[in-house]
């Protein structure tokens, strides 16, 4: 499975509808030519990476009372 080396889109600080369109287009172009099984594997792998980032951020955050 190959993911095209297309640079990630630049997202505005306000996160507008245009940003959503940019992300959807980028995801489409990255997955173009993949089989459904490859797309699922790609989504699961990236989701696991994101979960690890969230967990790291939670454990680094100070505890609240």
PDBQT receptor file of N, H, CA, C and O in Angstrom, charges set to zero:
ATOM      1  N   UNK A   1       0.846  -1.180   0.000  1.00  0.00    +0.000 N 
ATOM      2  CA  UNK A   1       0.000   0.000   0.000  1.00  0.00    +0.000 C 
ATOM      3  C   UNK A   1       0.886   1.236   0.000  1.00  0.00    +0.000 C 
ATOM      4  O   UNK A   1       1.845   1.322   0.767  1.00  0.00    +0.000 OA
ATOM      5  N   UNK A   2       0.565   2.182  -0.854  1.00  0.00    +0.000 N 
ATOM      6  H   UNK A   2      -0.214   2.112  -1.477  1.00  0.00    +0.000 HD
ATOM      7  CA  UNK A   2       1.317   3.417  -0.897  1.00  0.00    +0.000 C 
ATOM      8  C   UNK A   2       0.368   4.581  -0.716  1.00  0.00    +0.000 C 
ATOM      9  O   UNK A   2      -0.730   4.605  -1.271  1.00  0.00    +0.000 OA
ATOM     10  N   UNK A   3       0.808   5.533   0.063  1.00  0.00    +0.000 N 
ATOM     11  H   UNK A   3       1.700   5.513   0.514  1.00  0.00    +0.000 HD
ATOM     12  CA  UNK A   3       0.074   6.776   0.233  1.00  0.00    +0.000 C 
ATOM     13  C   UNK A   3       0.884   7.826  -0.488  1.00  0.00    +0.000 C 
ATOM     14  O   UNK A   3       2.080   7.980  -0.242  1.00  0.00    +0.000 OA
ATOM     15  N   UNK A   4       0.235   8.543  -1.370  1.00  0.00    +0.000 N 
ATOM     16  H   UNK A   4      -0.736   8.417  -1.569  1.00  0.00    +0.000 HD
ATOM     17  CA  UNK A   4       0.944   9.556  -2.138  1.00  0.00    +0.000 C 
ATOM     18  C   UNK A   4       1.541  10.595  -1.198  1.00  0.00    +0.000 C 
ATOM     19  O   UNK A   4       0.962  10.918  -0.161  1.00  0.00    +0.000 OA
ATOM     20  N   UNK A   5       2.684  11.102  -1.569  1.00  0.00    +0.000 N 
ATOM     21  H   UNK A   5       3.154  10.840  -2.412  1.00  0.00    +0.000 HD
ATOM     22  CA  UNK A   5       3.363  12.101  -0.747  1.00  0.00    +0.000 C 
ATOM     23  C   UNK A   5       2.852  13.491  -1.095  1.00  0.00    +0.000 C 
ATOM     24  O   UNK A   5       3.615  14.372  -1.490  1.00  0.00    +0.000 OA
ATOM     25  N   UNK A   6       1.585  13.661  -0.943  1.00  0.00    +0.000 N 
ATOM     26  H   UNK A   6       0.965  12.945  -0.622  1.00  0.00    +0.000 HD
ATOM     27  CA  UNK A   6       0.972  14.968  -1.177  1.00  0.00    +0.000 C 
ATOM     28  C   UNK A   6       1.035  15.753   0.130  1.00  0.00    +0.000 C 
ATOM     29  O   UNK A   6       0.622  15.247   1.173  1.00  0.00    +0.000 OA
ATOM     30  N   UNK A   7       1.547  16.988   0.084  1.00  0.00    +0.000 N 
ATOM     31  H   UNK A   7       1.882  17.400  -0.764  1.00  0.00    +0.000 HD
ATOM     32  CA  UNK A   7       1.648  17.752   1.328  1.00  0.00    +0.000 C 
ATOM     33  C   UNK A   7       0.278  18.018   1.935  1.00  0.00    +0.000 C 
ATOM     34  O   UNK A   7      -0.707  18.224   1.226  1.00  0.00    +0.000 OA
ATOM     35  N   UNK A   8       0.239  18.008   3.251  1.00  0.00    +0.000 N 
ATOM     36  H   UNK A   8       1.040  17.840   3.827  1.00  0.00    +0.000 HD
ATOM     37  CA  UNK A   8      -1.013  18.277   3.948  1.00  0.00    +0.000 C 
ATOM     38  C   UNK A   8      -1.457  19.708   3.668  1.00  0.00    +0.000 C 
ATOM     39  O   UNK A   8      -0.620  20.600   3.533  1.00  0.00    +0.000 OA
ATOM     40  N   UNK A   9      -2.758  19.934   3.580  1.00  0.00    +0.000 N 
ATOM     41  H   UNK A   9      -3.438  19.210   3.690  1.00  0.00    +0.000 HD
ATOM     42  CA  UNK A   9      -3.252  21.290   3.323  1.00  0.00    +0.000 C 
ATOM     43  C   UNK A   9      -3.014  22.198   4.528  1.00  0.00    +0.000 C 
ATOM     44  O   UNK A   9      -2.932  21.738   5.667  1.00  0.00    +0.000 OA
ATOM     45  N   UNK A  10      -2.909  23.470   4.255  1.00  0.00    +0.000 N 
ATOM     46  H   UNK A  10      -2.976  23.843   3.329  1.00  0.00    +0.000 HD
ATOM     47  CA  UNK A  10      -2.750  24.468   5.320  1.00  0.00    +0.000 C 
ATOM     48  C   UNK A  10      -4.142  24.831   5.821  1.00  0.00    +0.000 C 
ATOM     49  O   UNK A  10      -5.002  25.260   5.052  1.00  0.00    +0.000 OA
ATOM     50  N   UNK A  11      -4.345  24.652   7.109  1.00  0.00    +0.000 N 
ATOM     51  H   UNK A  11      -3.646  24.304   7.733  1.00  0.00    +0.000 HD
ATOM     52  CA  UNK A  11      -5.644  24.878   7.734  1.00  0.00    +0.000 C 
ATOM     53  C   UNK A  11      -5.627  26.219   8.469  1.00  0.00    +0.000 C 
ATOM     54  O   UNK A  11      -4.660  26.546   9.157  1.00  0.00    +0.000 OA
ATOM     55  N   UNK A  12      -6.700  26.988   8.317  1.00  0.00    +0.000 N 
ATOM     56  H   UNK A  12      -7.486  26.723   7.758  1.00  0.00    +0.000 HD
ATOM     57  CA  UNK A  12      -6.777  28.288   8.980  1.00  0.00    +0.000 C 
ATOM     58  C   UNK A  12      -7.015  28.110  10.480  1.00  0.00    +0.000 C 
ATOM     59  O   UNK A  12      -7.467  27.056  10.926  1.00  0.00    +0.000 OA
ATOM     60  N   UNK A  13      -6.714  29.131  11.232  1.00  0.00    +0.000 N 
ATOM     61  H   UNK A  13      -6.347  29.987  10.869  1.00  0.00    +0.000 HD
ATOM     62  CA  UNK A  13      -6.917  29.084  12.683  1.00  0.00    +0.000 C 
ATOM     63  C   UNK A  13      -8.403  29.034  13.032  1.00  0.00    +0.000 C 
ATOM     64  O   UNK A  13      -8.769  28.531  14.094  1.00  0.00    +0.000 OA
ATOM     65  N   UNK A  14      -9.261  29.549  12.154  1.00  0.00    +0.000 N 
ATOM     66  H   UNK A  14      -8.964  29.957  11.291  1.00  0.00    +0.000 HD
ATOM     67  CA  UNK A  14     -10.702  29.568  12.402  1.00  0.00    +0.000 C 
ATOM     68  C   UNK A  14     -11.383  28.251  12.033  1.00  0.00    +0.000 C 
ATOM     69  O   UNK A  14     -12.532  28.029  12.414  1.00  0.00    +0.000 OA
ATOM     70  N   UNK A  15     -10.696  27.377  11.300  1.00  0.00    +0.000 N 
ATOM     71  H   UNK A  15      -9.762  27.558  10.990  1.00  0.00    +0.000 HD
ATOM     72  CA  UNK A  15     -11.207  26.093  10.821  1.00  0.00    +0.000 C 
ATOM     73  C   UNK A  15     -12.577  26.257  10.184  1.00  0.00    +0.000 C 
ATOM     74  O   UNK A  15     -13.607  25.963  10.790  1.00  0.00    +0.000 OA
ATOM     75  N   UNK A  16     -12.561  26.733   8.948  1.00  0.00    +0.000 N 
ATOM     76  H   UNK A  16     -11.724  26.972   8.455  1.00  0.00    +0.000 HD
ATOM     77  CA  UNK A  16     -13.774  27.034   8.202  1.00  0.00    +0.000 C 
ATOM     78  C   UNK A  16     -14.228  25.836   7.371  1.00  0.00    +0.000 C 
ATOM     79  O   UNK A  16     -13.561  24.801   7.341  1.00  0.00    +0.000 OA
ATOM     80  N   UNK A  17     -15.357  25.986   6.704  1.00  0.00    +0.000 N 
ATOM     81  H   UNK A  17     -15.898  26.827   6.728  1.00  0.00    +0.000 HD
ATOM     82  CA  UNK A  17     -15.865  24.952   5.817  1.00  0.00    +0.000 C 
ATOM     83  C   UNK A  17     -14.885  24.705   4.672  1.00  0.00    +0.000 C 
ATOM     84  O   UNK A  17     -14.770  23.581   4.185  1.00  0.00    +0.000 OA
ATOM     85  N   UNK A  18     -14.180  25.753   4.242  1.00  0.00    +0.000 N 
ATOM     86  H   UNK A  18     -14.274  26.666   4.637  1.00  0.00    +0.000 HD
ATOM     87  CA  UNK A  18     -13.170  25.586   3.189  1.00  0.00    +0.000 C 
ATOM     88  C   UNK A  18     -12.056  24.649   3.649  1.00  0.00    +0.000 C 
ATOM     89  O   UNK A  18     -11.521  23.879   2.852  1.00  0.00    +0.000 OA
ATOM     90  N   UNK A  19     -11.711  24.715   4.922  1.00  0.00    +0.000 N 
ATOM     91  H   UNK A  19     -12.146  25.340   5.569  1.00  0.00    +0.000 HD
ATOM     92  CA  UNK A  19     -10.692  23.815   5.460  1.00  0.00    +0.000 C 
ATOM     93  C   UNK A  19     -11.175  22.361   5.413  1.00  0.00    +0.000 C 
ATOM     94  O   UNK A  19     -10.404  21.450   5.110  1.00  0.00    +0.000 OA
ATOM     95  N   UNK A  20     -12.445  22.162   5.712  1.00  0.00    +0.000 N 
ATOM     96  H   UNK A  20     -13.071  22.902   5.958  1.00  0.00    +0.000 HD
ATOM     97  CA  UNK A  20     -13.014  20.810   5.648  1.00  0.00    +0.000 C 
ATOM     98  C   UNK A  20     -12.939  20.287   4.214  1.00  0.00    +0.000 C 
ATOM     99  O   UNK A  20     -12.597  19.126   3.986  1.00  0.00    +0.000 OA
ATOM    100  N   UNK A  21     -13.259  21.146   3.257  1.00  0.00    +0.000 N 
ATOM    101  H   UNK A  21     -13.537  22.089   3.442  1.00  0.00    +0.000 HD
ATOM    102  CA  UNK A  21     -13.176  20.742   1.853  1.00  0.00    +0.000 C 
ATOM    103  C   UNK A  21     -11.745  20.399   1.457  1.00  0.00    +0.000 C 
ATOM    104  O   UNK A  21     -11.514  19.432   0.731  1.00  0.00    +0.000 OA
ATOM    105  N   UNK A  22     -10.781  21.189   1.933  1.00  0.00    +0.000 N 
ATOM    106  H   UNK A  22     -10.968  21.975   2.524  1.00  0.00    +0.000 HD
ATOM    107  CA  UNK A  22      -9.372  20.908   1.637  1.00  0.00    +0.000 C 
ATOM    108  C   UNK A  22      -8.956  19.552   2.196  1.00  0.00    +0.000 C 
ATOM    109  O   UNK A  22      -8.272  18.779   1.524  1.00  0.00    +0.000 OA
ATOM    110  N   UNK A  23      -9.374  19.267   3.428  1.00  0.00    +0.000 N 
ATOM    111  H   UNK A  23      -9.929  19.895   3.974  1.00  0.00    +0.000 HD
ATOM    112  CA  UNK A  23      -9.023  17.990   4.055  1.00  0.00    +0.000 C 
ATOM    113  C   UNK A  23      -9.660  16.814   3.330  1.00  0.00    +0.000 C 
ATOM    114  O   UNK A  23      -9.014  15.788   3.116  1.00  0.00    +0.000 OA
ATOM    115  N   UNK A  24     -10.918  16.961   2.955  1.00  0.00    +0.000 N 
ATOM    116  H   UNK A  24     -11.443  17.795   3.129  1.00  0.00    +0.000 HD
ATOM    117  CA  UNK A  24     -11.603  15.877   2.236  1.00  0.00    +0.000 C 
ATOM    118  C   UNK A  24     -10.937  15.615   0.895  1.00  0.00    +0.000 C 
ATOM    119  O   UNK A  24     -10.764  14.459   0.509  1.00  0.00    +0.000 OA
ATOM    120  N   UNK A  25     -10.559  16.674   0.177  1.00  0.00    +0.000 N 
ATOM    121  H   UNK A  25     -10.699  17.613   0.491  1.00  0.00    +0.000 HD
ATOM    122  CA  UNK A  25      -9.884  16.517  -1.105  1.00  0.00    +0.000 C 
ATOM    123  C   UNK A  25      -8.523  15.850  -0.923  1.00  0.00    +0.000 C 
ATOM    124  O   UNK A  25      -8.146  14.972  -1.700  1.00  0.00    +0.000 OA
ATOM    125  N   UNK A  26      -7.792  16.272   0.106  1.00  0.00    +0.000 N 
ATOM    126  H   UNK A  26      -8.099  16.985   0.736  1.00  0.00    +0.000 HD
ATOM    127  CA  UNK A  26      -6.473  15.695   0.387  1.00  0.00    +0.000 C 
ATOM    128  C   UNK A  26      -6.594  14.204   0.706  1.00  0.00    +0.000 C 
ATOM    129  O   UNK A  26      -5.819  13.394   0.197  1.00  0.00    +0.000 OA
ATOM    130  N   UNK A  27      -7.570  13.839   1.550  1.00  0.00    +0.000 N 
ATOM    131  H   UNK A  27      -8.200  14.496   1.963  1.00  0.00    +0.000 HD
ATOM    132  CA  UNK A  27      -7.775  12.430   1.888  1.00  0.00    +0.000 C 
ATOM    133  C   UNK A  27      -8.142  11.624   0.649  1.00  0.00    +0.000 C 
ATOM    134  O   UNK A  27      -7.657  10.507   0.467  1.00  0.00    +0.000 OA
ATOM    135  N   UNK A  28      -8.993  12.182  -0.201  1.00  0.00    +0.000 N 
ATOM    136  H   UNK A  28      -9.386  13.089  -0.054  1.00  0.00    +0.000 HD
ATOM    137  CA  UNK A  28      -9.383  11.483  -1.427  1.00  0.00    +0.000 C 
ATOM    138  C   UNK A  28      -8.167  11.224  -2.305  1.00  0.00    +0.000 C 
ATOM    139  O   UNK A  28      -7.983  10.116  -2.809  1.00  0.00    +0.000 OA
ATOM    140  N   UNK A  29      -7.336  12.248  -2.488  1.00  0.00    +0.000 N 
ATOM    141  H   UNK A  29      -7.485  13.149  -2.079  1.00  0.00    +0.000 HD
ATOM    142  CA  UNK A  29      -6.163  12.101  -3.344  1.00  0.00    +0.000 C 
ATOM    143  C   UNK A  29      -5.142  11.137  -2.750  1.00  0.00    +0.000 C 
ATOM    144  O   UNK A  29      -4.468  10.416  -3.485  1.00  0.00    +0.000 OA
ATOM    145  N   UNK A  30      -5.027  11.122  -1.437  1.00  0.00    +0.000 N 
ATOM    146  H   UNK A  30      -5.575  11.708  -0.840  1.00  0.00    +0.000 HD
ATOM    147  CA  UNK A  30      -4.084  10.186  -0.793  1.00  0.00    +0.000 C 
ATOM    148  C   UNK A  30      -4.535   8.739  -0.970  1.00  0.00    +0.000 C 
ATOM    149  O   UNK A  30      -3.700   7.845  -1.110  1.00  0.00    +0.000 OA
ATOM    150  N   UNK A  31      -5.831   8.500  -0.966  1.00  0.00    +0.000 N 
ATOM    151  H   UNK A  31      -6.509   9.226  -0.852  1.00  0.00    +0.000 HD
ATOM    152  CA  UNK A  31      -6.365   7.137  -1.037  1.00  0.00    +0.000 C 
ATOM    153  C   UNK A  31      -6.708   6.695  -2.450  1.00  0.00    +0.000 C 
ATOM    154  O   UNK A  31      -7.130   5.559  -2.663  1.00  0.00    +0.000 OA
ATOM    155  N   UNK A  32      -6.531   7.579  -3.404  1.00  0.00    +0.000 N 
ATOM    156  H   UNK A  32      -6.189   8.502  -3.230  1.00  0.00    +0.000 HD
ATOM    157  CA  UNK A  32      -6.861   7.258  -4.787  1.00  0.00    +0.000 C 
ATOM    158  C   UNK A  32      -6.057   6.045  -5.256  1.00  0.00    +0.000 C 
ATOM    159  O   UNK A  32      -4.835   6.012  -5.111  1.00  0.00    +0.000 OA
ATOM    160  N   UNK A  33      -6.728   5.078  -5.804  1.00  0.00    +0.000 N 
ATOM    161  H   UNK A  33      -7.721   5.105  -5.922  1.00  0.00    +0.000 HD
ATOM    162  CA  UNK A  33      -6.064   3.880  -6.304  1.00  0.00    +0.000 C 
ATOM    163  C   UNK A  33      -5.917   2.767  -5.281  1.00  0.00    +0.000 C 
ATOM    164  O   UNK A  33      -5.439   1.684  -5.620  1.00  0.00    +0.000 OA
ATOM    165  N   UNK A  34      -6.318   3.007  -4.030  1.00  0.00    +0.000 N 
ATOM    166  H   UNK A  34      -6.706   3.886  -3.754  1.00  0.00    +0.000 HD
ATOM    167  CA  UNK A  34      -6.248   1.967  -3.004  1.00  0.00    +0.000 C 
ATOM    168  C   UNK A  34      -7.469   1.056  -3.104  1.00  0.00    +0.000 C 
ATOM    169  O   UNK A  34      -8.546   1.490  -3.513  1.00  0.00    +0.000 OA
ATOM    170  N   UNK A  35      -7.294  -0.183  -2.736  1.00  0.00    +0.000 N 
ATOM    171  H   UNK A  35      -6.419  -0.536  -2.404  1.00  0.00    +0.000 HD
ATOM    172  CA  UNK A  35      -8.428  -1.096  -2.650  1.00  0.00    +0.000 C 
ATOM    173  C   UNK A  35      -9.186  -0.793  -1.352  1.00  0.00    +0.000 C 
ATOM    174  O   UNK A  35      -8.632  -0.153  -0.458  1.00  0.00    +0.000 OA
ATOM    175  N   UNK A  36     -10.431  -1.239  -1.234  1.00  0.00    +0.000 N 
ATOM    176  H   UNK A  36     -10.880  -1.760  -1.961  1.00  0.00    +0.000 HD
ATOM    177  CA  UNK A  36     -11.160  -1.015   0.021  1.00  0.00    +0.000 C 
ATOM    178  C   UNK A  36     -10.407  -1.570   1.245  1.00  0.00    +0.000 C 
ATOM    179  O   UNK A  36     -10.406  -0.937   2.301  1.00  0.00    +0.000 OA
ATOM    180  N   UNK A  37      -9.774  -2.732   1.114  1.00  0.00    +0.000 N 
ATOM    181  H   UNK A  37      -9.774  -3.246   0.256  1.00  0.00    +0.000 HD
ATOM    182  CA  UNK A  37      -9.018  -3.301   2.237  1.00  0.00    +0.000 C 
ATOM    183  C   UNK A  37      -7.836  -2.412   2.600  1.00  0.00    +0.000 C 
ATOM    184  O   UNK A  37      -7.520  -2.258   3.780  1.00  0.00    +0.000 OA
ATOM    185  N   UNK A  38      -7.183  -1.830   1.608  1.00  0.00    +0.000 N 
ATOM    186  H   UNK A  38      -7.439  -1.956   0.650  1.00  0.00    +0.000 HD
ATOM    187  CA  UNK A  38      -6.055  -0.941   1.877  1.00  0.00    +0.000 C 
ATOM    188  C   UNK A  38      -6.525   0.338   2.563  1.00  0.00    +0.000 C 
ATOM    189  O   UNK A  38      -5.846   0.856   3.450  1.00  0.00    +0.000 OA
ATOM    190  N   UNK A  39      -7.678   0.844   2.155  1.00  0.00    +0.000 N 
ATOM    191  H   UNK A  39      -8.229   0.423   1.434  1.00  0.00    +0.000 HD
ATOM    192  CA  UNK A  39      -8.222   2.053   2.779  1.00  0.00    +0.000 C 
ATOM    193  C   UNK A  39      -8.537   1.784   4.246  1.00  0.00    +0.000 C 
ATOM    194  O   UNK A  39      -8.212   2.601   5.107  1.00  0.00    +0.000 OA
ATOM    195  N   UNK A  40      -9.162   0.657   4.536  1.00  0.00    +0.000 N 
ATOM    196  H   UNK A  40      -9.426  -0.007   3.836  1.00  0.00    +0.000 HD
ATOM    197  CA  UNK A  40      -9.491   0.311   5.919  1.00  0.00    +0.000 C 
ATOM    198  C   UNK A  40      -8.218   0.179   6.751  1.00  0.00    +0.000 C 
ATOM    199  O   UNK A  40      -8.163   0.669   7.878  1.00  0.00    +0.000 OA
ATOM    200  N   UNK A  41      -7.194  -0.479   6.206  1.00  0.00    +0.000 N 
ATOM    201  H   UNK A  41      -7.239  -0.878   5.290  1.00  0.00    +0.000 HD
ATOM    202  CA  UNK A  41      -5.931  -0.646   6.930  1.00  0.00    +0.000 C 
ATOM    203  C   UNK A  41      -5.290   0.718   7.184  1.00  0.00    +0.000 C 
ATOM    204  O   UNK A  41      -4.757   0.963   8.266  1.00  0.00    +0.000 OA
ATOM    205  N   UNK A  42      -5.342   1.596   6.197  1.00  0.00    +0.000 N 
ATOM    206  H   UNK A  42      -5.775   1.397   5.318  1.00  0.00    +0.000 HD
ATOM    207  CA  UNK A  42      -4.781   2.944   6.330  1.00  0.00    +0.000 C 
ATOM    208  C   UNK A  42      -5.510   3.722   7.431  1.00  0.00    +0.000 C 
ATOM    209  O   UNK A  42      -4.874   4.366   8.264  1.00  0.00    +0.000 OA
ATOM    210  N   UNK A  43      -6.839   3.659   7.431  1.00  0.00    +0.000 N 
ATOM    211  H   UNK A  43      -7.356   3.136   6.754  1.00  0.00    +0.000 HD
ATOM    212  CA  UNK A  43      -7.637   4.373   8.435  1.00  0.00    +0.000 C 
ATOM    213  C   UNK A  43      -7.336   3.827   9.833  1.00  0.00    +0.000 C 
ATOM    214  O   UNK A  43      -7.152   4.597  10.775  1.00  0.00    +0.000 OA
ATOM    215  N   UNK A  44      -7.286   2.502   9.966  1.00  0.00    +0.000 N 
ATOM    216  H   UNK A  44      -7.435   1.876   9.201  1.00  0.00    +0.000 HD
ATOM    217  CA  UNK A  44      -7.016   1.903  11.277  1.00  0.00    +0.000 C 
ATOM    218  C   UNK A  44      -5.627   2.265  11.783  1.00  0.00    +0.000 C 
ATOM    219  O   UNK A  44      -5.449   2.545  12.968  1.00  0.00    +0.000 OA
ATOM    220  N   UNK A  45      -4.634   2.260  10.883  1.00  0.00    +0.000 N 
ATOM    221  H   UNK A  45      -4.779   2.033   9.920  1.00  0.00    +0.000 HD
ATOM    222  CA  UNK A  45      -3.264   2.592  11.296  1.00  0.00    +0.000 C 
ATOM    223  C   UNK A  45      -3.180   4.043  11.747  1.00  0.00    +0.000 C 
ATOM    224  O   UNK A  45      -2.596   4.348  12.786  1.00  0.00    +0.000 OA
ATOM    225  N   UNK A  46      -3.775   4.944  10.947  1.00  0.00    +0.000 N 
ATOM    226  H   UNK A  46      -4.250   4.696  10.102  1.00  0.00    +0.000 HD
ATOM    227  CA  UNK A  46      -3.735   6.364  11.311  1.00  0.00    +0.000 C 
ATOM    228  C   UNK A  46      -4.548   6.632  12.584  1.00  0.00    +0.000 C 
ATOM    229  O   UNK A  46      -4.170   7.480  13.392  1.00  0.00    +0.000 OA
ATOM    230  N   UNK A  47      -5.650   5.918  12.763  1.00  0.00    +0.000 N 
ATOM    231  H   UNK A  47      -5.957   5.229  12.106  1.00  0.00    +0.000 HD
ATOM    232  CA  UNK A  47      -6.450   6.065  13.974  1.00  0.00    +0.000 C 
ATOM    233  C   UNK A  47      -5.677   5.643  15.209  1.00  0.00    +0.000 C 
ATOM    234  O   UNK A  47      -5.770   6.285  16.256  1.00  0.00    +0.000 OA
ATOM    235  N   UNK A  48      -4.915   4.565  15.089  1.00  0.00    +0.000 N 
ATOM    236  H   UNK A  48      -4.840   4.044  14.239  1.00  0.00    +0.000 HD
ATOM    237  CA  UNK A  48      -4.093   4.099  16.214  1.00  0.00    +0.000 C 
ATOM    238  C   UNK A  48      -3.025   5.125  16.565  1.00  0.00    +0.000 C 
ATOM    239  O   UNK A  48      -2.742   5.364  17.739  1.00  0.00    +0.000 OA
ATOM    240  N   UNK A  49      -2.434   5.731  15.532  1.00  0.00    +0.000 N 
ATOM    241  H   UNK A  49      -2.664   5.537  14.579  1.00  0.00    +0.000 HD
ATOM    242  CA  UNK A  49      -1.428   6.774  15.773  1.00  0.00    +0.000 C 
ATOM    243  C   UNK A  49      -2.056   7.962  16.501  1.00  0.00    +0.000 C 
ATOM    244  O   UNK A  49      -1.454   8.522  17.417  1.00  0.00    +0.000 OA
ATOM    245  N   UNK A  50      -3.271   8.343  16.090  1.00  0.00    +0.000 N 
ATOM    246  H   UNK A  50      -3.760   7.888  15.346  1.00  0.00    +0.000 HD
ATOM    247  CA  UNK A  50      -3.959   9.461  16.728  1.00  0.00    +0.000 C 
ATOM    248  C   UNK A  50      -4.313   9.132  18.174  1.00  0.00    +0.000 C 
ATOM    249  O   UNK A  50      -4.146   9.971  19.060  1.00  0.00    +0.000 OA
ATOM    250  N   UNK A  51      -4.797   7.922  18.417  1.00  0.00    +0.000 N 
ATOM    251  H   UNK A  51      -4.932   7.241  17.698  1.00  0.00    +0.000 HD
ATOM    252  CA  UNK A  51      -5.115   7.509  19.787  1.00  0.00    +0.000 C 
ATOM    253  C   UNK A  51      -3.883   7.576  20.682  1.00  0.00    +0.000 C 
ATOM    254  O   UNK A  51      -3.985   7.970  21.844  1.00  0.00    +0.000 OA
ATOM    255  N   UNK A  52      -2.727   7.198  20.156  1.00  0.00    +0.000 N 
ATOM    256  H   UNK A  52      -2.644   6.879  19.212  1.00  0.00    +0.000 HD
ATOM    257  CA  UNK A  52      -1.488   7.273  20.936  1.00  0.00    +0.000 C 
ATOM    258  C   UNK A  52      -1.145   8.723  21.267  1.00  0.00    +0.000 C 
ATOM    259  O   UNK A  52      -0.689   9.016  22.372  1.00  0.00    +0.000 OA
ATOM    260  N   UNK A  53      -1.362   9.627  20.319  1.00  0.00    +0.000 N 
ATOM    261  H   UNK A  53      -1.732   9.389  19.421  1.00  0.00    +0.000 HD
ATOM    262  CA  UNK A  53      -1.102  11.058  20.576  1.00  0.00    +0.000 C 
ATOM    263  C   UNK A  53      -2.038  11.596  21.653  1.00  0.00    +0.000 C 
ATOM    264  O   UNK A  53      -1.611  12.338  22.537  1.00  0.00    +0.000 OA
ATOM    265  N   UNK A  54      -3.317  11.222  21.577  1.00  0.00    +0.000 N 
ATOM    266  H   UNK A  54      -3.664  10.619  20.859  1.00  0.00    +0.000 HD
ATOM    267  CA  UNK A  54      -4.285  11.683  22.572  1.00  0.00    +0.000 C 
ATOM    268  C   UNK A  54      -3.922  11.142  23.950  1.00  0.00    +0.000 C 
ATOM    269  O   UNK A  54      -3.971  11.877  24.935  1.00  0.00    +0.000 OA
ATOM    270  N   UNK A  55      -3.563   9.883  24.027  1.00  0.00    +0.000 N 
ATOM    271  H   UNK A  55      -3.523   9.286  23.226  1.00  0.00    +0.000 HD
ATOM    272  CA  UNK A  55      -3.201   9.291  25.312  1.00  0.00    +0.000 C 
ATOM    273  C   UNK A  55      -1.956   9.946  25.896  1.00  0.00    +0.000 C 
ATOM    274  O   UNK A  55      -1.881  10.170  27.104  1.00  0.00    +0.000 OA
ATOM    275  N   UNK A  56      -0.986  10.253  25.052  1.00  0.00    +0.000 N 
ATOM    276  H   UNK A  56      -1.047  10.071  24.071  1.00  0.00    +0.000 HD
ATOM    277  CA  UNK A  56       0.224  10.945  25.515  1.00  0.00    +0.000 C 
ATOM    278  C   UNK A  56      -0.114  12.336  26.048  1.00  0.00    +0.000 C 
ATOM    279  O   UNK A  56       0.435  12.772  27.060  1.00  0.00    +0.000 OA
ATOM    280  N   UNK A  57      -1.019  13.026  25.360  1.00  0.00    +0.000 N 
ATOM    281  H   UNK A  57      -1.465  12.672  24.538  1.00  0.00    +0.000 HD
ATOM    282  CA  UNK A  57      -1.411  14.362  25.805  1.00  0.00    +0.000 C 
ATOM    283  C   UNK A  57      -2.170  14.290  27.132  1.00  0.00    +0.000 C 
ATOM    284  O   UNK A  57      -1.996  15.146  27.999  1.00  0.00    +0.000 OA
ATOM    285  N   UNK A  58      -3.013  13.265  27.284  1.00  0.00    +0.000 N 
ATOM    286  H   UNK A  58      -3.155  12.570  26.580  1.00  0.00    +0.000 HD
ATOM    287  CA  UNK A  58      -3.765  13.117  28.541  1.00  0.00    +0.000 C 
ATOM    288  C   UNK A  58      -2.826  12.834  29.711  1.00  0.00    +0.000 C 
ATOM    289  O   UNK A  58      -3.007  13.382  30.798  1.00  0.00    +0.000 OA
ATOM    290  N   UNK A  59      -1.836  11.991  29.496  1.00  0.00    +0.000 N 
ATOM    291  H   UNK A  59      -1.689  11.546  28.613  1.00  0.00    +0.000 HD
ATOM    292  CA  UNK A  59      -0.950  11.684  30.607  1.00  0.00    +0.000 C 
ATOM    293  C   UNK A  59       0.009  12.826  30.906  1.00  0.00    +0.000 C 
ATOM    294  O   UNK A  59       0.551  12.899  32.009  1.00  0.00    +0.000 OA
ATOM    295  N   UNK A  60       0.229  13.723  29.945  1.00  0.00    +0.000 N 
ATOM    296  H   UNK A  60      -0.211  13.664  29.049  1.00  0.00    +0.000 HD
ATOM    297  CA  UNK A  60       1.099  14.881  30.191  1.00  0.00    +0.000 C 
ATOM    298  C   UNK A  60       0.342  16.038  30.816  1.00  0.00    +0.000 C 
ATOM    299  O   UNK A  60       0.951  16.928  31.409  1.00  0.00    +0.000 OA
ATOM    300  N   UNK A  61      -0.994  16.038  30.688  1.00  0.00    +0.000 N 
ATOM    301  H   UNK A  61      -1.489  15.316  30.206  1.00  0.00    +0.000 HD
ATOM    302  CA  UNK A  61      -1.803  17.130  31.220  1.00  0.00    +0.000 C 
ATOM    303  C   UNK A  61      -1.875  17.032  32.750  1.00  0.00    +0.000 C 
ATOM    304  O   UNK A  61      -1.908  15.937  33.312  1.00  0.00    +0.000 OA
ATOM    305  N   UNK A  62      -1.897  18.194  33.410  1.00  0.00    +0.000 N 
ATOM    306  H   UNK A  62      -1.870  19.083  32.954  1.00  0.00    +0.000 HD
ATOM    307  CA  UNK A  62      -2.021  18.162  34.877  1.00  0.00    +0.000 C 
ATOM    308  C   UNK A  62      -3.397  17.644  35.282  1.00  0.00    +0.000 C 
ATOM    309  O   UNK A  62      -4.394  17.872  34.597  1.00  0.00    +0.000 OA
ATOM    310  N   UNK A  63      -3.424  16.949  36.399  1.00  0.00    +0.000 N 
ATOM    311  H   UNK A  63      -2.614  16.763  36.955  1.00  0.00    +0.000 HD
ATOM    312  CA  UNK A  63      -4.686  16.396  36.919  1.00  0.00    +0.000 C 
ATOM    313  C   UNK A  63      -5.561  17.511  37.433  1.00  0.00    +0.000 C 
ATOM    314  O   UNK A  63      -5.072  18.464  38.040  1.00  0.00    +0.000 OA
ATOM    315  N   UNK A  64      -6.870  17.396  37.191  1.00  0.00    +0.000 N 
ATOM    316  H   UNK A  64      -7.267  16.622  36.698  1.00  0.00    +0.000 HD
ATOM    317  CA  UNK A  64      -7.811  18.403  37.685  1.00  0.00    +0.000 C 
ATOM    318  C   UNK A  64      -8.578  17.833  38.867  1.00  0.00    +0.000 C 
ATOM    319  O   UNK A  64      -8.801  16.626  38.965  1.00  0.00    +0.000 OA
ATOM    320  N   UNK A  65      -8.971  18.717  39.750  1.00  0.00    +0.000 N 
ATOM    321  H   UNK A  65      -8.790  19.697  39.670  1.00  0.00    +0.000 HD
ATOM    322  CA  UNK A  65      -9.671  18.274  40.967  1.00  0.00    +0.000 C 
ATOM    323  C   UNK A  65     -11.112  18.054  40.766  1.00  0.00    +0.000 C 
ATOM    324  O   UNK A  65     -11.816  17.682  41.705  1.00  0.00    +0.000 OA
TER     325      UNK A  65
